[in-house]
């Protein structure tokens, strides 16, 4: 999903950079409402986890490979605003230190993975959570579905950007079919990784999972009294 330099023309790259800067500015304000003394360290751990897992590529088909985007996972664990910041930091480090994604395409990559990936994943998570039973265990399948949908949606977003300012004369339908088709498979892998990661925390410390907090707040205190014989 990392877009290299030269794939998109200058106006499109500048446009996505403006969108990315604006989104990061909004995320900086929104993250203040999501983080507290307990969850702030988790945000750093999430960024580190996404960074590490994005370095691991798994084969798909015909010489293609995929890796975790991490947007939905980060949003469920630490909140969508904080997730946007975490993914942005990961992408900046990768572009500058590891040449993974182009410098001129940094705004594009932040837009696709830090905005589309995060917020589509979070939106699907909330929609699924609304129809599932109100139990903390249901956070796991909701997060998995959010991850599954977010990946091909980000791929479709790239296809739209390429149609607007791609530096090659390739029809939109061709690009979209190839990108979305491959990223549906990648999305399945993303859903599995997200489910495992979220489940490991929900089972032990659900209070640290941002997406589980509304469910914890709805719990009623039950007092059991001893029954005399």
Secondary structure, 3 states (H helix, E strand, C coil): CCCCCCCECHHHHHHHHHHHHHHHHHHHHHHHHHCCCCCHHHHHHHHHHHHHHHCCCEECCCCCEECCCCHHHHHHHHCHHHHHHHHHHHHHHHHHHCCCCCCCCHHHHHHHHHHHHHHHHHHHHHHHHHHCCCCCCHHHHHHHHHHHHHHHHHHHHHHHHHHHHECCCCCHHHHHHHHHHHHHHHHHHHHHHHHHHHHHHHHHHHHHCHHHHHHHHCCCCCCCCCCCC
